[in-house]
């Protein structure tokens, strides 16, 4: 694969007042981290200056021109928050008559059944007039308000999770079906019959109910395109801007249906189709291949993925690399990393973390991680230039024809899992299994659906052509539904007539052939004589404060301490402004530095035995503020730690702050640094009995996110899992060498959620911090998911340094 095509951008969450100096400094930091650009995303933006005002646009103009000067691409996210379409509430403010409508099946009695229309006061994505107002406020607002040179430099516009109604599935939430007052006219013009008498067939089986449901859901899909996507696509074309966006519910056909009907049909006209790939670990191998297929078929320059949202602070260079490699193997080339927080407030800590790369403990290693990803991507097959072996037809219509909306209420609204074993659900689940089998067999496949083949497929010379892509073999999933032409032929008949190889799902035995794995030849490492690892205290340590309600409106946190009052001063760190901060009864004066509020605690106000912190919050503050004590101390649990699993430790506490003590290099958590955000310096000496060249240095038995390695005075840069190796280009001479490793802890240890019953999860929403069971938790999780134990990701190193011969 051509790694030079990879682009990494930050979904830049602008969650505080615009300050051009801070914005440009952060843009410099993102550039230094190895990113190629940003998607400017107002997110919980506080309206300072007012959203889309001229003052707002003037600052953004200067910011865009600065991005231009440092060669960073600049996309504009078209909303304050998500989903797109409301212009931060301005659309509904100007058109208070707007409504979203849906259909419900009213079963009043055994003999009385009727379809009723329900509505709510909201902006509907099926309403083209509302979209035109959205464009006028947002897109035209940027075009007219940005400085001419700044607008010219904007790459494009990013739209987010626009689906039926106002972006939320009434099928998932209520067992209902989207509706719009314009649908009857659309249906009559297309099919020459009235729509309303047929609506009960959406909820109950009857004569031709499958055919009608297919018609209805395809009509809804078209209404979404006409109501929202096409007007914005047209505006972007007229103004020379790229248009990208992703949908909600992409993971399987059943999930897609209730949100947008067909991802294939909605995304095909976007100049850069996109998907949303959340969490920390790879998902199924269907939905990433959708946008690659569309980009190839439609001749698009590239495709985009909004990646890694909600993956949690526990993400590591290794897990991030694996995730990106999975997506890149499906042809994804442009990565919008969810998400880089402009200001790390408490709410931002809890907001579908992490803030990548700005607030990770391993942010300094991020450029090296991206470089390693590019190196690995270059070894992947280039599915962009290679001829695909197989076209798989998604049974979108089959799912539509069998869909009963109340069945959707059991699925996980985050990732579409738990699809029911109903007629529609089985078609979807069997199809996903078929795709997984193709992927496991190493087949180069691309995807389409029945409607696309019927409408734009060209059949000739043993091939079916969809746009710019040709296919000789077509795999039909079970459940596909085809329309007939005037001669009674389906597209499948026509493909067979011209010599296209048609494979039915039950005939695809070759797909399940197991591919033997190659055996990698491992170089034999050289184990050296070395002294035990020695660990030094970082320059500062942290203790995370957890507050409880105090007297009146105050929040109180306290910790035992044996630190002497004559020790160096401690610092109270708050991520949010407080009305008043008190330590041991003394009111502190804070200073805003580096995006944090810092309060110096002089030795004179420390009482031996306890530190009591009281906060009085400002109006509207986060109810669970993130705060720390910082200073030269170690943090000891007064109860033992135990292993939760091979990655995590846990303890019930409580904790005590003590003067710096000897650290155990193999276990930096229990020996005093459970909440630490700084790298720890570990050193050892190793004896080399002869000079050696063309080798790499390998660390073993490591628990960390990344390590910066020096041998003597020479630095060799960053290494990380799974290999933990660094190339030594000049080799090492005979004799004794000091090895220094700056070992980086996991970011989860800093920001948690420490009390969640599972500790570090692969999926973290704001509810994980509140302790409210939701779709991001296990089915068997308790309703209240905050327990008594605090969890920490292991941190330390005990293994020997090894030298591994290169090229063996």
C-alpha positions in Angstrom: 0.0 0.0 0.0 1.2 3.5 -0.8 1.9 4.9 2.7 2.4 8.4 1.3 -1.3 8.6 0.9 -1.9 8.3 4.6 -3.2 11.4 6.3 -3.8 11.9 10.0 -5.9 14.7 11.2 -7.3 15.7 14.6 -11.0 16.1 15.2 -10.2 19.3 17.1 -12.8 19.8 19.8 -13.2 23.6 20.4 -14.8 23.6 23.8 -13.7 27.0 25.2 -13.5 30.7 24.3 -11.4 31.3 21.2 -7.9 32.6 21.9 -5.9 32.9 18.8 -2.5 32.7 20.6 -3.5 29.5 22.3 -5.1 28.1 19.2 -2.1 28.6 17.0 0.2 27.2 19.7 -2.0 24.1 19.9 -1.9 23.9 16.1 1.9 23.9 16.3 1.7 21.1 18.9 -0.5 19.0 16.6 1.8 19.6 13.7 4.8 18.6 15.8 2.9 15.4 16.8 3.0 14.3 13.2 -0.6 15.3 12.2 -1.3 16.6 8.7 -4.3 18.7 9.5 -7.4 19.4 11.6 -11.1 19.2 11.4 -12.2 22.3 13.3 -15.1 21.1 15.5 -17.0 23.4 17.8 -18.0 21.0 20.6 -19.8 22.3 23.7 -18.6 25.6 22.4 -19.4 28.4 25.0 -20.3 31.1 22.5 -17.3 33.3 23.2 -17.4 35.0 20.8 -20.8 34.1 19.6 -21.0 31.1 17.2 -20.9 32.2 13.5 -20.6 35.9 14.5 -18.2 38.1 12.6 -15.9 38.2 15.7 -15.9 34.4 15.7 -15.2 34.2 11.9 -12.4 36.8 12.1 -10.5 34.6 14.6 -11.0 31.5 12.6 -9.8 33.3 9.5 -6.5 34.1 11.2 -6.3 30.6 12.4 -6.9 29.1 9.0 -4.2 31.4 7.5 -1.8 30.2 10.2 -2.6 26.6 9.3 -1.8 27.5 5.7 1.5 29.0 6.8 2.6 25.7 8.5 1.1 23.5 5.8 -1.7 22.0 7.8 -4.9 21.1 6.0 -8.0 22.7 7.5 -11.5 21.2 7.4 -14.6 22.7 9.0 -17.0 20.6 10.9 -20.4 22.1 10.1 -22.0 22.1 13.6 -21.5 22.9 17.2 -22.0 19.4 18.6 -23.7 16.6 16.7 -25.6 15.5 14.7 -25.3 18.2 12.1 -28.1 20.3 10.8 -29.2 22.6 13.7 -26.6 25.4 13.4 -26.2 25.3 17.2 -29.9 25.8 17.6 -30.2 28.7 15.2 -32.3 26.8 12.7 -35.1 26.0 15.1 -34.8 29.5 16.6 -35.6 31.0 13.2 -38.2 28.3 12.3 -40.0 27.4 15.5 -42.6 25.6 13.4 -40.3 22.8 12.4 -41.1 19.2 13.5 -39.9 15.7 13.2 -42.5 13.0 12.5 -42.7 9.3 12.8 -45.2 6.5 12.5 -46.3 4.3 15.4 -48.5 1.1 15.3 -51.4 1.6 17.7 -52.8 -1.7 18.9 -55.8 -0.4 20.9 -57.5 -3.8 20.9 -57.6 -7.1 19.0 -59.9 -5.6 16.4 -58.5 -2.1 16.2 -55.1 -1.5 14.7 -54.0 1.8 13.1 -51.0 3.7 12.2 -50.7 7.0 14.0 -48.3 10.0 13.3 -46.3 11.3 16.2 -44.1 14.4 16.2 -41.7 16.5 18.2 -40.3 20.0 18.0 -37.0 19.5 16.2 -35.1 20.0 12.9 -35.8 17.2 10.5 -33.1 16.0 8.1 -35.9 15.1 5.6 -36.8 18.8 5.4 -35.0 20.5 2.5 -36.2 23.9 3.6 -34.6 23.4 7.1 -31.4 22.3 5.3 -31.3 25.4 3.1 -31.6 27.5 6.3 -28.8 25.4 7.8 -26.6 26.0 4.8 -27.4 29.8 4.8 -26.4 30.1 8.5 -23.4 27.7 8.4 -21.9 27.2 5.0 -22.8 30.6 3.6 -21.8 32.1 6.9 -18.3 30.7 6.6 -18.1 31.7 2.9 -19.2 35.3 3.4 -17.6 35.8 6.9 -14.2 34.3 6.5 -11.5 36.3 4.9 -11.3 35.5 1.2 -7.9 33.9 1.4 -8.9 31.9 4.5 -12.1 30.5 2.9 -10.1 29.6 -0.2 -7.7 27.5 1.9 -10.5 25.5 3.6 -10.2 21.9 2.3 -13.9 21.0 2.8 -16.8 20.5 5.2 -17.4 17.6 7.5 -21.0 16.6 8.4 -21.7 14.2 11.2 -24.3 11.4 11.9 -27.2 13.0 9.9 -29.8 10.3 9.7 -33.6 10.1 9.5 -35.5 12.6 11.5 -33.0 14.4 13.7 -30.3 11.8 13.6 -31.9 9.4 16.1 -33.5 6.1 15.2 -37.2 5.9 16.3 -37.1 2.2 15.4 -34.3 1.5 18.0 -35.9 3.8 20.7 -39.6 3.2 20.2 -40.2 0.5 17.5 -41.5 3.2 15.2 -40.7 4.3 11.6 -39.6 7.7 10.3 -42.2 9.8 8.4 -42.4 13.0 6.6 -45.5 14.8 5.2 -43.8 14.9 1.8 -43.6 11.1 1.4 -47.1 10.5 0.0 -46.5 12.8 -2.9 -43.0 11.3 -3.6 -44.5 7.8 -3.4 -47.4 8.6 -5.7 -45.1 10.2 -8.3 -42.9 7.2 -8.3 -45.4 4.3 -8.1 -48.7 5.8 -9.2 -50.7 4.7 -6.1 -51.5 6.3 -2.7 -49.2 5.6 0.2 -51.3 5.9 3.3 -53.5 2.8 2.8 -50.4 0.7 2.7 -48.7 1.9 5.8 -50.0 -0.9 8.1 -47.8 -3.3 6.1 -44.8 -1.7 7.6 -45.8 -3.2 11.0 -47.7 -6.3 10.1 -47.3 -9.0 7.4 -49.7 -9.0 4.6 -49.9 -9.5 0.8 -46.9 -7.9 -0.8 -45.7 -6.5 2.5 -42.1 -7.3 1.7 -42.2 -5.4 -1.6 -43.9 -2.4 0.0 -41.4 -2.2 2.8 -38.6 -2.2 0.3 -40.2 0.6 -1.6 -40.9 2.6 1.6 -37.3 2.3 3.0 -35.7 3.1 -0.3 -38.1 6.1 -0.6 -37.0 7.2 2.9 -33.4 6.9 1.9 -34.0 9.1 -1.1 -35.8 11.6 1.1 -32.8 11.8 3.4 -30.5 12.4 0.4 -32.8 15.0 -1.1 -33.6 16.6 2.2 -30.0 17.0 3.5 -27.1 15.5 1.6 -27.8 16.7 -1.9 -28.2 20.4 -1.1 -24.9 20.4 0.8 -23.2 18.4 -1.9 -24.4 20.9 -4.4 -23.2 23.9 -2.3 -19.8 22.3 -1.9 -19.4 21.6 -5.6 -20.4 25.2 -6.4 -17.8 26.6 -3.9 -14.9 24.2 -4.7 -15.0 22.4 -1.4 -14.8 18.7 -0.6 -17.7 17.2 1.2 -17.3 14.4 3.7 -19.3 12.8 6.5 -20.3 9.6 8.1 -23.6 8.1 9.2 -24.9 6.5 12.3 -25.3 2.7 12.4 -22.9 1.6 9.7 -21.8 -1.7 11.3 -24.3 -4.1 9.7 -27.3 -3.8 7.3 -29.9 -4.2 10.1 -28.4 -1.4 12.1 -28.0 0.8 9.0 -31.6 0.5 8.0 -33.3 2.3 10.9 -30.9 5.2 10.8 -30.3 5.9 7.1 -31.7 3.1 5.0 -28.7 2.4 2.9 -25.1 3.6 3.6 -24.2 2.8 0.1 -26.9 5.0 -1.4 -26.4 7.9 1.0 -22.6 8.1 0.8 -22.1 7.4 -2.9 -22.2 11.1 -3.9 -20.0 12.5 -1.2 -16.6 13.6 -2.6 -14.9 11.7 0.3 -17.2 9.1 1.8 -16.5 8.4 5.5 -17.3 5.9 8.3 -17.1 6.2 12.1 -14.9 3.5 13.6 -15.0 3.7 17.4 -13.5 1.9 20.3 -10.1 0.4 20.7 -10.1 -2.9 19.0 -11.0 -3.8 15.4 -14.6 -4.4 14.6 -16.2 -6.5 11.8 -14.8 -6.4 8.3 -17.9 -5.2 6.5 -18.3 -1.5 7.3 -14.7 -0.3 6.7 -14.9 -1.8 3.2 -18.1 0.1 2.3 -16.4 3.5 1.9 -13.3 2.0 0.2 -15.7 0.3 -2.3 -17.6 3.5 -2.9 -14.4 5.5 -3.4 -13.1 3.0 -6.0 -16.4 2.7 -7.8 -17.1 6.4 -7.9 -13.6 7.4 -8.7 -13.1 9.4 -5.5 -9.7 10.7 -4.4 -9.9 8.9 -1.1 -12.1 7.9 1.8 -12.1 9.0 5.4 -12.5 7.4 8.8 -13.3 9.2 12.1 -11.4 6.8 14.3 -10.9 5.7 17.9 -13.7 7.7 19.6 -14.5 6.4 23.1 -11.5 4.1 23.1 -10.7 5.2 26.6 -7.6 6.7 28.2 -6.1 3.2 28.4 -5.2 3.2 24.7 -1.5 2.4 24.0 0.8 2.8 21.0 0.4 -0.9 20.4 -3.4 -0.9 20.4 -3.6 2.3 18.4 -1.2 0.9 15.8 -3.2 -2.3 15.5 -6.4 -0.4 15.1 -5.0 1.9 12.3 -3.5 -1.1 10.5 -6.9 -2.8 10.5 -8.5 0.2 8.9 -5.6 0.8 6.5 -5.9 -2.9 5.3 -9.4 -2.0 4.2 -8.2 0.9 2.1 -8.8 3.7 4.6 -6.2 6.4 4.0 -7.4 9.5 5.8 -7.8 9.3 9.6 -9.6 11.9 11.6 -8.6 11.0 15.2 -11.4 11.4 17.7 -10.6 13.7 19.4 -8.2 16.5 20.4 -9.6 18.6 23.2 -8.8 22.3 22.9 -9.1 22.6 26.7 -9.0 19.5 28.9 -11.7 20.5 31.3 -13.3 17.8 33.6 -16.1 17.4 31.1 -13.6 16.9 28.3 -11.8 14.1 30.4 -15.2 12.3 30.5 -16.2 13.1 26.8 -15.7 9.9 24.8 -11.9 9.9 25.6 -9.1 10.1 24.9 -7.9 13.5 23.8 -5.5 12.3 21.2 -2.6 13.0 21.0 -2.6 16.2 23.1 -3.3 14.8 26.5 -1.9 11.3 26.4 1.0 10.4 28.6 2.8 9.1 25.5 2.2 12.2 23.3 6.0 12.7 22.9 6.2 9.3 21.3 3.3 10.0 18.9 5.4 11.0 15.9 7.4 7.8 16.3 4.2 5.8 16.4 2.9 7.4 13.2 6.2 6.7 11.6 6.0 3.1 12.5 2.5 2.9 11.2 3.6 4.3 7.9 6.4 1.8 7.7 4.0 -1.1 8.4 1.3 0.2 6.0 3.9 0.2 3.2 4.0 -3.6 3.5 0.3 -4.1 3.0 -1.2 -5.2 -0.4 -2.4 -2.2 -2.3 -6.1 -3.0 -2.7 -6.6 0.4 -4.3 -4.6 -0.5 -7.5 -5.2 -4.2 -7.5 -8.1 -5.7 -9.4 -10.7 -7.0 -6.9 -11.4 -10.8 -6.9 -15.0 -10.6 -5.8 -18.0 -8.3 -5.5 -20.2 -9.1 -2.6 -23.8 -8.0 -2.9 -25.2 -6.7 0.4 -28.8 -7.8 0.9 -30.0 -4.4 1.9 -33.4 -4.9 0.3 -33.8 -8.3 1.9 -33.3 -6.7 5.3 -35.8 -4.0 4.4 -38.4 -6.5 3.2 -38.4 -8.5 6.4 -37.9 -5.6 8.8 -40.3 -5.3 11.7 -39.4 -2.0 13.6 -40.1 -3.2 17.1 -37.4 -5.9 16.6 -34.8 -3.1 16.4 -35.4 -2.1 20.1 -33.0 -4.8 21.3 -29.9 -3.8 19.5 -27.0 -1.9 21.0 -27.4 1.7 19.8 -23.6 2.2 19.8 -22.3 -0.6 17.7 -25.3 -2.4 16.3 -24.6 -5.6 18.2 -27.3 -7.9 19.5 -29.1 -8.0 16.2 -32.1 -10.3 16.9 -32.6 -13.7 15.3 -35.7 -12.6 13.4 -36.1 -12.9 9.6 -34.5 -9.5 9.0 -31.9 -10.0 11.6 -30.8 -13.4 10.4 -30.3 -12.0 6.8 -28.1 -9.3 8.3 -26.2 -11.7 10.6 -25.6 -14.3 8.0 -24.3 -11.7 5.6 -21.8 -10.4 8.1 -20.6 -14.0 8.7 -20.2 -14.4 5.0 -18.0 -11.2 4.8 -15.9 -12.4 7.7 -15.3 -15.7 5.9 -14.1 -13.9 2.8 -11.9 -11.7 4.9 -10.4 -14.7 6.8 -9.7 -16.4 3.4 -7.6 -13.4 2.3 -10.0 -12.6 -0.6 -9.8 -9.1 -2.1 -13.5 -8.3 -2.0 -15.5 -5.1 -2.5 -19.1 -4.4 -1.7 -22.3 -3.2 -3.3 -26.1 -3.8 -2.9 -29.0 -4.8 -5.1 -30.2 -1.3 -6.0 -26.8 -0.1 -7.1 -26.3 -3.0 -9.5 -29.8 -2.4 -10.9 -29.4 1.3 -11.3 -25.8 1.8 -12.5 -24.4 -1.6 -13.2 -23.2 -2.2 -16.8 -23.0 -5.8 -17.9 -20.6 -6.8 -20.8 -17.7 -9.0 -21.7 -17.8 -11.3 -18.6 -17.9 -8.3 -16.2 -20.2 -6.1 -14.3 -19.0 -2.6 -14.1 -20.0 -0.2 -11.3 -18.6 3.2 -12.2 -14.9 2.8 -12.6 -14.6 -0.7 -11.1 -15.0 -4.0 -13.0 -15.9 -7.4 -11.4 -15.8 -10.8 -12.9 -17.1 -12.7 -9.9 -20.2 -11.7 -7.9 -21.1 -13.3 -4.6 -24.8 -13.1 -3.7 -25.6 -13.1 -0.1 -28.7 -14.9 1.1 -31.8 -12.7 1.1 -31.0 -10.4 -1.8 -34.1 -9.0 -3.5 -34.2 -8.1 -7.2 -36.6 -6.2 -9.4 -37.4 -7.5 -12.9 -37.2 -5.5 -16.2 -40.0 -5.5 -18.8 -38.8 -8.9 -20.1 -39.0 -10.4 -16.6 -35.2 -10.6 -16.2 -33.3 -9.6 -13.0 -29.8 -8.1 -12.9 -28.6 -11.5 -11.9 -30.0 -13.0 -15.1 -28.3 -10.3 -17.1 -24.9 -10.8 -15.4 -25.1 -14.5 -16.2 -25.9 -13.8 -19.8 -22.7 -11.8 -20.3 -20.5 -14.4 -18.5 -20.2 -13.0 -15.0 -19.5 -15.8 -12.5 -22.4 -15.7 -10.1 -21.8 -17.5 -6.8 -24.6 -18.2 -4.4 -23.8 -18.0 -0.7 -24.4 -21.7 -0.1 -22.1 -22.5 -3.0 -19.1 -20.5 -1.7 -17.3 -23.4 -0.1 -13.9 -22.1 -1.3 -14.4 -19.1 0.9 -14.1 -21.2 4.0 -10.8 -22.8 3.0 -8.3 -22.2 5.8 -5.3 -20.2 4.8 -2.1 -21.7 6.4 -0.2 -19.1 8.3 3.4 -18.6 7.5 6.0 -19.1 10.2 8.2 -16.1 10.9 11.9 -16.8 11.5 12.9 -15.5 14.9 16.3 -14.1 15.5 18.0 -15.6 18.6 18.5 -12.7 21.1 21.7 -12.2 23.0 21.1 -11.9 26.7 23.6 -9.7 28.5 24.9 -9.5 32.0 23.3 -6.5 33.7 22.7 -5.0 37.1 19.1 -4.8 38.5 17.0 -2.0 37.3 17.1 1.2 39.4 14.1 3.5 39.4 14.2 7.3 40.2 11.3 9.5 41.3 9.8 11.5 38.5 10.1 15.3 38.8 6.5 15.4 40.1 3.9 12.9 41.1 0.1 13.2 41.2 -2.7 12.1 43.5 -6.2 12.1 42.1 -8.8 13.7 44.3 -12.2 12.2 44.6 -14.8 14.6 46.1 -17.9 14.1 48.1 -20.6 16.5 49.1 -19.6 18.7 52.1 -21.4 21.5 54.0 -23.6 23.6 51.8 -22.4 23.7 48.2 -18.9 22.6 49.0 -17.2 19.5 47.7 -14.6 17.8 50.0 -11.7 15.5 49.4 -9.1 14.4 51.9 -6.1 12.2 52.1 -3.8 11.0 54.9 -0.3 12.2 54.8 3.0 11.8 56.5 4.7 14.6 54.5 6.4 17.0 57.0 5.3 20.6 56.9 8.9 21.6 56.1 8.8 19.6 52.8 8.6 21.3 49.4 5.3 23.0 48.7 2.5 21.0 47.1 0.2 22.2 44.3 -3.5 21.8 43.9 -4.4 21.3 40.2 -7.9 21.9 39.0 -9.1 21.4 35.4 -12.1 23.8 36.0 -12.3 27.2 37.5 -13.6 27.1 41.1 -15.4 29.9 43.0 -13.2 29.1 46.0 -10.6 26.5 46.8 -9.5 25.8 50.4 -6.9 23.5 51.8 -7.0 22.8 55.5 -9.2 25.9 56.0 -6.9 28.3 54.2 -8.2 29.9 51.0 -5.8 29.6 48.1 -5.1 31.9 45.2 -5.0 30.2 41.8 -3.2 30.9 38.6 -4.3 29.7 35.1 -1.2 28.1 33.5 -1.1 25.7 30.6 -4.8 25.1 30.5 -5.0 24.3 34.3 -5.7 26.2 37.5 -2.8 25.8 39.8 -2.9 26.6 43.5 0.4 26.6 45.5 0.0 25.0 48.9 2.6 26.4 51.3 4.2 24.2 53.9 2.7 26.4 56.6 -0.9 25.3 56.1 -0.2 21.6 56.0 -1.1 19.7 59.1 0.7 16.4 59.7 -1.7 13.6 59.2 -4.3 15.0 56.8 -4.9 17.3 53.8 -8.5 18.4 53.4 -9.5 20.1 50.1 -12.8 22.0 49.8 -14.1 23.4 46.5 -17.0 25.8 45.9 -17.9 25.4 42.3 -19.1 28.0 39.8 -22.6 27.7 38.3 -22.9 25.0 35.7 -19.7 23.2 36.7 -19.0 19.6 36.1 -20.5 17.7 39.2 -17.4 15.4 39.3 -14.5 17.7 38.9 -11.1 16.3 38.0 -8.4 17.5 40.4 -5.0 16.5 41.6 -2.4 17.1 44.3 1.0 17.5 42.7 4.4 17.3 44.5 7.4 15.3 45.6 5.6 12.4 47.3 4.8 8.8 46.8 1.2 7.5 47.1 0.8 4.4 49.3 -2.4 2.4 49.6 -3.3 1.5 53.2 -4.7 -1.8 51.9 -3.0 -4.3 49.7 -3.2 -4.3 45.9 -4.3 -7.4 44.1 -4.2 -8.3 40.4 -7.5 -7.8 38.5 -6.0 -9.4 35.4 -2.7 -9.6 33.5 -2.9 -5.9 32.8 -4.5 -4.2 35.8 -4.0 -3.9 39.6 -6.6 -2.7 42.0 -7.0 -1.7 45.7 -9.7 -0.3 47.9 -7.3 2.3 49.3 -7.4 4.6 51.2 -4.2 6.3 50.3 -1.5 8.1 52.2 1.0 10.6 50.8 4.5 10.0 52.1 7.9 11.5 51.5 9.7 10.0 48.5 10.8 6.4 49.1 12.7 3.8 47.2 10.7 2.8 44.1 10.5 -0.8 42.8 11.3 -0.6 39.1 9.2 -3.7 38.5 6.1 -2.3 40.1 5.9 1.5 40.1 2.2 1.4 41.0 2.3 -0.3 44.4 5.6 1.4 45.2 4.2 4.9 45.0 3.2 6.1 41.6 -0.4 4.9 40.9 -1.7 8.2 39.5 1.6 9.5 38.0 1.5 11.1 34.5 5.3 11.5 34.1 7.9 9.1 32.8 10.0 7.3 35.4 13.8 7.0 34.8 15.1 3.5 35.0 18.8 2.6 34.7 20.9 -0.4 34.5 24.4 -1.3 33.4 25.2 -4.1 31.0 28.5 -5.8 30.2 29.5 -6.5 26.6 32.4 -9.0 26.2 32.9 -8.1 22.6 31.9 -5.4 20.1 28.7 -6.1 18.2 27.1 -4.5 15.2 23.9 -4.7 13.2 21.7 -5.3 16.2 18.6 -3.9 17.9 18.2 -3.4 21.6 15.1 -5.1 23.0 13.4 -4.5 26.4 11.6 -7.5 28.0 8.9 -7.9 30.5 7.7 -4.4 30.2 4.5 -2.9 31.5 4.3 0.6 30.0 2.9 2.6 27.1 6.2 3.6 25.6 9.9 3.9 26.4 12.6 6.4 25.4 16.0 4.6 25.4 19.5 5.9 25.8 22.7 3.9 25.9 25.4 6.0 27.5 24.8 9.6 26.4 23.3 8.6 23.1 19.5 8.6 22.6 17.9 6.1 20.3 14.3 7.4 20.5 11.0 5.7 21.3 10.0 2.0 21.4 6.7 0.4 22.3 4.9 -2.9 22.2 4.7 -5.5 21.1 8.4 -5.7 20.2 10.0 -3.1 22.4 13.0 -2.9 20.1 15.2 0.0 19.0 17.7 -0.3 16.2 21.3 0.5 17.2 22.7 1.7 13.8 26.3 1.9 15.0 26.3 -1.1 17.2 28.0 -1.3 20.6 31.6 -1.5 21.6 33.1 -4.0 24.1 32.8 -2.9 27.7 30.2 -1.6 30.2 27.3 0.4 29.0 24.7 2.3 31.1 21.2 1.9 29.7 18.6 4.5 30.6 14.9 4.0 29.9 12.3 6.7 30.4 9.3 4.5 31.0 5.9 6.1 30.3 2.8 5.1 32.3 -0.7 4.5 30.9 -2.9 7.5 30.7 -5.8 5.6 32.3 -3.9 5.8 35.6 -4.2 9.6 35.4 -7.8 10.1 34.3 -9.6 6.8 35.0 -12.5 6.0 35.5 -10.6 4.4 38.4 -13.7 3.1 40.2 -15.5 1.5 37.2 -16.0 -2.2 38.0 -14.1 -3.2 34.9 -11.3 -0.6 35.3 -9.8 0.2 31.9 -12.4 -0.6 29.2 -12.0 -0.6 25.5 -15.1 1.6 25.2 -15.7 4.6 27.5 -18.6 7.0 27.3 -19.4 9.8 29.8 -21.7 7.3 31.6 -18.7 5.2 32.6 -17.6 8.0 34.9 -21.1 8.5 36.3 -21.5 4.8 37.0 -24.6 4.5 34.9 -24.9 1.2 33.1 -25.2 1.8 29.4 -24.4 0.2 26.0 -20.7 0.5 26.6 -20.9 -2.0 29.5 -21.1 -5.7 29.6 -24.6 -7.2 29.6 -23.9 -8.7 33.1 -22.6 -5.4 34.6 -24.4 -4.1 37.6 -26.8 -1.2 37.2 -24.4 1.0 39.2 -21.0 0.4 37.6 -18.8 2.2 40.1 -17.4 -0.1 42.8 -15.2 0.2 45.8 -11.9 -0.7 44.1 -9.6 1.7 42.3 -8.0 0.2 39.2 -4.6 0.9 37.7 -2.8 -0.3 34.6 0.5 -2.0 35.5 3.7 0.0 35.2 7.2 -1.2 35.5 10.0 -3.4 34.0 11.9 -6.4 35.3 13.2 -8.1 32.2 16.7 -8.2 30.9 18.0 -6.0 28.1 18.6 -8.1 25.0 20.5 -7.5 21.7 18.7 -9.0 18.7 20.7 -9.5 15.4 19.0 -7.6 12.5 18.0 -9.2 9.3 18.0 -12.7 10.5 
